[in-house]
């Protein structure tokens, strides 16, 4: 299986290329979230939620404010990953 690629989130934000987002795999989301975290000053939960909101806003809307939303609490990341994977 090929290695997942890092998605250029900044390019997606600049261009609003929504069609491209539908072709992102769950593995690419995981890799991109980790890369975004390393390059930003956000906490891990914030980084992953923000990447999700760009790549899959449909899933992000279902998760925001739920008991698995990691934006304010990194301890919710395992539940977040499970919820995202289930909806992917």
N, C-alpha and C positions, 0 to 999 in steps of 0.2 A: 504494500500500500504506500503511495507517495506521501511525503511529509506535507502536512497542511501548511499553507502559506499565510503570511501576515497580511491582513487586509489594510490598505491605506485609508484609515479612518478620516484623516484630515482631507484627503481628496474627496471622499464621499460627502463630507460636510460642505466642502466648497462647491461641488458640482451638483449635489442633490441627486446623484445617479441612483434612483430607487430600483431600477431594473437589475443593476449589478447585485444589489443586496439579496435578491431572492436566490442567488446561486452560491451563497456562502454556506459552507458546511458547519456543523457543530464544532468539529475539530479546529477549523479555521477561526471560529469565534473564540475558543479557548486560547489558542496561540496569540491571537490579536489582543485579547484582553490582558494577557500577561505582558505583552510588549508595551501596550499603552500604559500599564501600571509602572513599568520600569522607566518610561520616558516622561511621566507626568508627576505632579506632586499630590495626586489623589491617593486616598486609601484604596486598598484592594477591592473592597466592596463597591466603592464609588466607581472605580475604573471599569469593573466588569459591567455594572449596570449602565454606565454611560456608553460603553461599546455596544451593549445589547440594544440600547435605545436608537442607535444609529443603524445597526445592521438589521435588527428585527424589531421595529417599533411596535408591531402587533403583539409580540410576546411581552415586551417591556410594559405595555399598557395593562396587561393582565396581572403583572407582578407588582407594579408600583403600589406601595402601601400594604401589600399582603404580608403574611407572617414569614415570608421567605425573601423579602426585599432587603438586600444587603447594603443599601446605600449608606445607612447610618450605623450599621452593625455588621462587622466582618464575621461574627460568629454565625451568621445566617447563610454564609456562602455554601455549605454543603446542601442545604435545602434549596437554595437558589439554583445551583447547578442541576439538581434533580428536577426541579420544576421546569427549567429551561429545556433540558434534554427531553423531557416528556412532551413538551409542546413543539419541539423543533420538527 
